[in-house]
Amino acid sequence: MRKLGCILVTVLCLGTFANVSFATTEQEAKAQLVEVLKTGDAKKLMEMLPASWIRDMNNVVRTFGGKMDEELWQKSRETAALVADVLAAQAENAAKIVAQGSLPGMGGGGKPAKGGNALDEKKAAQAREGFKALAEFLRGDAMELKTLQTTDVSALIFELAPILSKVTEGMNLKISDDDSSMLDIGAMKKVDGKWVPAEMAKGWNESIADALKGIRDMEFTSDSARSEKMQIISMMDSVRPMLKQIESAKSPEQFTQQLMMMMMPYLMMQMR
């Protein structure tokens, strides 16, 4: 369930627009889904999803929009946008790291991207353009809480999809035939007349219920909640000067070192 869920979220954030013809058999549906995962066609994937699932996703996003603390959300959006700004400035170094298949100075174990260690300047430029657009999207009206309260998830995804498609194309992150585990769909079943992975269908209602409960349980008024909120905001504020240092990195090695220095306090906090 978790693997398929990650695939779904990834592909929802990719793609171009195309017409779709729906599969009539399980085998056709599986082949169609594999093709969609490989091409990253977000519109086609959304059209393959059951109507009730779209309503569930709208409910989750709209509930979040009505419950989330405004100050904390705005700070989170801006921090995420700053990260996108840095990645735009460091697209070449980031692309080199992906091409190498591992972080410089951190040992091997990674899988080099197609094309080996050679840097494709055009792809790096494409990634840079995608990261810039992502920063604008994160700062835009579509991500305002008041907008999320009435948003249509399909429209939101279609707006974001071409942006992240540039990033994944530029960084060579798209799913390929070599990624057999990512393309292992398993059995399919029908929900609302649409074929979907049986494993995902089995856990869908529980996952949506858990997400809604988590959102509804959020509270920001108690002393402990206000204290935790200020700690989080303080941590995000502390990231800003570190991001500036990363933005000026001159090599993949320097980029990695500064990134790890920024992440160390958060990694240590998670280990407590």
C-alpha positions in Angstrom: 0.0 0.0 0.0 2.7 2.5 0.9 4.7 1.8 -2.2 1.7 2.2 -4.5 0.6 5.3 -2.6 4.0 6.9 -3.1 3.8 6.0 -6.8 0.3 7.6 -7.0 1.5 10.8 -5.3 4.6 11.1 -7.5 2.7 10.6 -10.8 -0.1 13.0 -9.7 2.6 15.6 -9.7 3.8 14.9 -13.3 2.6 15.0 -16.8 1.1 16.4 -19.9 -2.5 16.3 -21.1 -4.0 13.6 -23.3 -7.2 11.8 -24.1 -7.9 8.5 -22.3 -9.7 5.4 -23.3 -10.6 3.3 -20.3 -9.6 -0.4 -20.0 -12.3 -3.0 -20.0 -10.2 -5.9 -18.6 -7.8 -6.2 -15.7 -4.9 -7.0 -18.0 -5.7 -3.9 -20.1 -6.0 -1.8 -17.0 -2.6 -3.0 -15.6 -0.9 -2.3 -18.9 -2.5 1.2 -19.1 -1.4 2.1 -15.5 2.2 1.0 -16.2 2.3 3.2 -19.3 0.8 6.1 -17.3 3.4 5.6 -14.5 6.2 5.7 -17.1 5.0 8.7 -19.1 3.8 10.7 -16.1 0.5 11.7 -17.6 -1.3 13.3 -14.7 -4.5 14.0 -16.6 -4.8 10.4 -17.7 -4.1 9.1 -14.2 -6.8 11.4 -12.7 -9.3 10.2 -15.3 -8.5 6.6 -14.3 -9.3 7.2 -10.6 -12.8 6.4 -9.2 -15.0 9.4 -8.7 -15.3 8.7 -5.0 -11.6 8.8 -4.6 -11.5 12.3 -6.2 -14.2 13.4 -3.7 -12.2 11.9 -0.9 -9.0 13.8 -1.9 -11.0 17.1 -2.2 -12.4 16.5 1.3 -8.9 16.0 2.7 -7.4 19.1 1.1 -10.4 21.3 1.9 -10.5 20.1 5.5 -6.8 20.9 5.8 -7.4 24.4 4.3 -10.0 25.1 7.0 -8.1 23.7 9.9 -4.4 24.7 9.4 -2.9 27.6 11.3 -2.5 30.6 8.9 0.9 31.8 10.3 2.4 28.4 10.4 1.2 27.5 6.9 2.5 30.8 5.4 5.9 30.2 7.0 6.0 26.6 5.7 5.0 27.8 2.1 7.7 30.4 2.1 10.4 28.0 3.4 9.5 25.4 0.8 9.6 28.2 -1.9 13.1 29.2 -0.7 14.2 25.6 -1.0 12.9 25.6 -4.6 14.8 28.9 -5.2 18.0 27.3 -4.0 17.5 24.2 -6.1 16.9 26.4 -9.1 20.2 28.2 -8.4 22.0 24.9 -7.9 20.3 22.9 -10.7 23.6 22.0 -12.3 25.1 20.6 -9.0 21.9 18.8 -8.1 21.8 17.2 -11.6 25.4 16.1 -11.2 24.6 14.4 -7.9 21.7 12.6 -9.4 23.8 11.5 -12.4 26.5 10.1 -10.0 23.9 8.1 -8.2 25.2 9.0 -4.7 26.1 12.0 -2.6 29.7 13.2 -3.1 31.7 12.1 -0.1 29.0 9.9 1.3 30.0 6.6 -0.3 28.4 4.6 -3.1 25.3 2.5 -3.3 23.3 4.7 -5.5 22.2 4.0 -9.0 23.6 6.3 -11.6 21.0 8.0 -13.8 20.8 7.3 -17.5 23.7 8.9 -19.3 26.3 8.2 -16.5 28.1 11.1 -14.9 27.8 13.4 -17.9 25.9 16.6 -17.2 23.3 17.5 -19.8 23.2 21.3 -19.8 19.8 21.4 -21.4 18.3 19.1 -18.8 19.8 21.1 -16.0 18.3 24.2 -17.5 15.0 22.5 -17.7 15.2 21.5 -14.0 16.2 25.1 -13.1 13.1 26.4 -15.0 10.9 23.8 -13.2 12.3 24.8 -9.7 11.7 28.5 -10.4 8.1 27.7 -11.5 7.6 25.6 -8.4 8.7 28.4 -6.1 6.2 30.7 -7.8 3.5 28.1 -7.5 4.2 27.7 -3.7 3.9 31.4 -3.3 0.8 31.7 -5.4 -2.9 32.0 -4.7 -3.5 28.2 -5.4 -1.7 27.4 -2.1 -3.5 30.0 0.1 -5.5 28.3 2.8 -8.7 30.1 1.7 -8.2 28.7 -1.8 -7.6 25.2 -0.5 -10.9 25.3 1.3 -12.8 25.2 -2.0 -10.1 23.7 -4.3 -10.6 21.1 -6.9 -7.8 18.6 -6.5 -7.8 17.7 -10.2 -7.4 21.3 -11.2 -4.7 21.8 -8.6 -2.8 18.8 -9.9 -3.1 19.8 -13.5 -1.6 23.2 -12.6 1.3 21.6 -10.7 1.9 18.7 -13.1 3.8 20.4 -15.9 6.0 22.2 -13.4 7.2 19.0 -11.7 7.4 17.3 -15.1 10.2 19.8 -16.0 12.0 19.0 -12.7 11.8 15.2 -13.2 12.8 15.4 -16.8 15.6 17.7 -16.1 16.8 15.6 -13.1 16.3 12.2 -14.9 13.9 11.1 -12.2 11.1 9.6 -14.3 10.2 5.9 -13.9 11.7 3.7 -16.6 11.5 0.0 -17.6 14.5 -0.6 -15.3 12.5 0.3 -12.3 10.7 -3.0 -12.1 9.7 -2.7 -8.4 8.0 0.7 -9.1 6.1 -0.9 -12.0 4.9 -4.0 -10.0 1.2 -3.2 -9.9 -0.1 -6.5 -8.6 -3.8 -7.5 -8.8 -6.4 -4.9 -9.9 -10.1 -4.5 -8.9 -13.0 -2.3 -9.9 -14.1 0.7 -7.8 -16.9 2.9 -9.2 -16.4 1.1 -12.5 -12.6 2.0 -12.7 -9.8 -0.5 -12.4 -7.4 0.4 -9.6 -4.6 -1.6 -7.8 -6.3 -4.0 -5.4 -3.8 -3.3 -2.6 -4.5 0.4 -2.8 -8.3 -0.1 -2.9 -8.1 -2.3 0.2 -6.5 0.5 2.3 -8.0 3.6 0.7 -10.9 4.2 3.1 -8.7 3.7 6.1 -6.0 6.0 4.8 -8.5 8.8 4.1 -10.1 8.3 7.5 -6.6 8.5 9.2 -5.7 11.6 7.2 -9.0 13.4 8.1 -8.6 12.4 11.8 -5.1 13.7 11.9 -6.2 17.0 10.4 -9.2 17.4 12.6 -7.1 16.6 15.7 -4.7 19.5 15.0 -5.1 22.3 17.5 -3.1 25.5 17.8 -4.6 27.3 20.9 -3.3 25.4 23.9 -0.1 26.5 25.6 1.8 23.4 24.5 0.5 23.8 20.9 1.5 27.4 20.7 5.0 26.6 22.1 5.4 23.8 19.6 4.3 26.1 16.8 6.8 28.8 17.7 9.6 26.1 17.9 8.7 25.0 14.4 8.7 28.6 13.1 12.0 29.3 14.8 13.5 26.2 13.1 12.3 27.4 9.7 13.7 30.9 10.3 17.0 29.4 11.2 17.1 27.6 7.8 17.1 30.9 5.8 20.8 31.8 6.3 21.8 28.2 5.7 19.9 28.2 2.4 21.8 31.3 1.4 25.1 29.4 1.9 23.9 26.4 -0.1 22.7 28.7 -2.9 26.4 29.9 -3.3 27.9 26.4 -3.4 30.5 26.0 -6.2 30.5 22.2 -6.6 28.5 19.1 -5.9 30.7 18.4 -2.9 30.2 21.8 -1.4 26.5 21.6 -2.1 26.3 18.3 -0.3 28.4 19.4 2.7 26.3 22.5 3.3 23.1 20.6 2.8 24.1 18.0 5.4 25.1 20.7 7.8 21.6 22.3 7.4 19.9 18.9 8.0 22.0 17.8 10.9 19.9 19.5 13.7 16.7 18.1 12.3 18.2 14.6 12.0 19.4 14.7 15.6 16.0 15.9 16.8 14.3 12.9 15.0 16.7 10.5 16.9 15.7 11.8 20.4 
